[in-house]
Amino acid sequence: MRAFTLPLLLSLALAGTHAHAQSYNQISFNVENTKTIANDELTATLTKSADNANAKTLANTLNTTANKALAIAQKYPNVKVTTGRHHTYPRYDNKGKINGFTGSSSINIQSQNFEEASELIAELQGFMTLSSLDFGVSEATQKAVENELKAQTIQKFTDEAKTISTAFGASDYRIIKVDLNNAGGRFSVSPVMGYATAAAPESSVATQSYEGGESRLNYEAQGVIELVK
């Protein structure tokens, strides 16, 4: 037993020394690329709220409004319109008895054609309320920019690795580990909404011109290199 113990201990000691030496010349760092691009997609939600003593009558009112909105949207082929949330709940008097019902129905709008979307929103505001309006980067644009930033970030990481190894007097370097990520995604800048571009009759809402603002897309590389002396 003793004849095998010493070589085994020696082997473990050498392995520990080798592992320590491997990590001795390792350096971790990160690089990041950022690009600011114009928001090219609009999303909006319009809502109809109503009250009625009869739940069935209320439901008919909300359904009729939603159907009317979807029918009007057919005139705008470059705008995607989908039905949103639908809520109905009882209303109580001070004695805890039901004395009516309150409900709401919404539709969602998504489009890269700001002009058509603006016209549709203005038309729907004749009988619905604009609940939210946001601007962002479309999925296709985000993917294209992300691929561009990824290639630039990888090149930037490689250049930085060369600079670091040269500064430390190394003849070369080895990449031990690299993590690529989109650094938290996008950070939208508040959009600027323009004034009405056209007068409208009293019974309708004036069309607005929209400026979507900008977003910053980030991409980051975090890694570890080992200096080769």
N, C-alpha and C positions, 0 to 999 in steps of 0.2 A: 504494500500500500504506500509506504513512504517513498518508494522509487518513482511513483507516478505523481505524487503530490507536488513536488518542487517544480518540475517542468510545467505543470498545469498552472501553478501560481505565477510562474515567470511569463507564461503565455498570456495570462490575463493582464498582467502588469504592462506588457508590451502593447497589448491591444488598447489599453486605456491611454497610454502615451501617444499611440498613433491617432486615436480619436481626438485627443487634445490638440495635436499638431494640425489635424485637418481643419479645425475650427479657428485656429490661431490667427490666420490671415484672411478671415472672412469679414466682409464689409456689407452692411445693409443700407439701402437708400431707396428713394422713390422719386419719380418724375411725373409731371402732370401736364396735360394739354387742355386748353379751353378754347371753345369757338362760340361766338355770339351770332345767332341767326334769327331771321325774321319768323315770327309765329305765322304759320300758314294754315291753321285750322281753327274754326270757330265752333264752340259748343254752347248751347243755350237750352233753358227749360222754361216752358210757359205753363201756367197753372190756371185752372178754373175752380173757384170755390163757390159754394152755394149752401143755402139753408132751406129746409122745407119741413112741414109738419108730418109729411108722409115719406117714408123711406123709399118706396117704389118711385114716387114722383121725382125725388132727388136723384135717384140712380138714373132715371131716364134723362134728366137734365144734363148730368155729367157725361153720360154716354153719347148723347146727341152732340154735345160740344166737342168731344174728342173725335167723333166721326166727321164732323164739319171741318175740323182742323186738318185731319188726314186727307179729306177730299180737296181742300184748298192746296195742300202741299203737292198734289199731283201736278200742279202747274209749274213746279220748280224741280226739274229733273236732276239738278246738280246739288240738291240739298237732301240729306238723309234724315227722315223723320220716323221716329218710333214712339209707341205709347210708353208712358212712364208709370208712376205710382198712382194708385186709386185708393182713396180712403173714405170710409163712411163710419161715423160714430154718433151715438145718441147724445142729445142735449137735455139736461135736467133742470127742473125748476128748484126753487128754494126748499121744497118739501121732498126732494129726491125722486120725483116722478119724471118720467120721460115726457117732454113737451115738444119734441121735434128732433130733427137730425141735421148734422152738418157734414159736409163731404168736400172732397177735392179730387181733381183728376188732372194729370199733367202729360205733356208730350215733350220729347227730347229732340233737339235739332243738332245736326253735325254737318259741317260743310267747309270746303276749301274755297268756295266761291262766296266771298264776303258780300258782294253786291246782291246776289240772289237771296242769300240768307237774310240780309237786311230787309229786303222787300217782303219776304215771307213773314218775318217777325213783326214788321209794321202792320201787315194785314191781319195777323192773328191777334195782335194787341187790341183790335177792335172789340174782341169779346173774351180775351184771356189776359192774364197778367204775366209779364216777364219776370220770372223768379230768379234766374241767374244767367250770366253771360260771361264766358271765359274764352281765352285765346291760348293756343299752345302749338307745339310742333307735331305735325302728323307722323304717324308710325313709319311711313315710307321714308320721309325726310330724316327722321331721327336715326333710322337704321343706316342710311347712306352716310350721314355725318359721323355716326359712331364708327363705321368701318374706316373712314378717312382718318379719324382721330386715333384709332387703334394702331394703324400703320405708322403714323407720325410718332406716337408714344413709344412704340417698340424701337424705332430708329433713335429716338431721343435717349432711351434707356441704354442702348448699345453705345452711343456716343459718350454718355456720361460714365459708363463703365470703363471705356478706354481712357478717358480723362483722369479718372480716379486711380487706375492702375499705373498710369504714367507718373502721376504726382507722387505716388508712394514708391517709385523706383522699381516697379515690377516690370518684367519683360512681357507678361501677358496676364490673362485672367480666365477664370472658368465661371460660368453661370451655375450657381447652386440651386437657386429657386427664383421664380418670377410669378407674381400674381397680377393678372390684368382685370380691371373692373372699370365701370363707368362712373366711379367716384360719386355715387349718390344720385346719378341721373341728371335731370334738368332742373334749373331754377328759373322760373318764369318772372319776367319783369311786368309790372302792371301795364295793361294795355291803355291806349289813349283812344277815346271815342270821339268821333267828329260831331259836328252840328248837323242838323237836318239839311238834306240836300235838295229837298223838293217840298213845296207847300202841299198841304193835304186838306180835304174837306173837313168840316167840323166833326163829322161822324167817324172819321178814321184817324190813324196815327201817322205822323210824318215819317218818311224813311230817313234813316241815319246812315252816314258813311262811317265805316269802322276802320281804325288803325289797330292792328293786332299786337303791336309792341314786339319785344324780342325775348329770346330765351338763351341761357348759357348752357351749353352741353360740355361736360367734363369727362376726361378719360385719364386713368391713372395706372401706373405700373410700379409695383413694390417688389423688390427683389434682393437677393443676396449673391454676391460674387466672392470668389476666392482668388487672391493675388498669387500669381506664379512668379517666383523670383528667378 
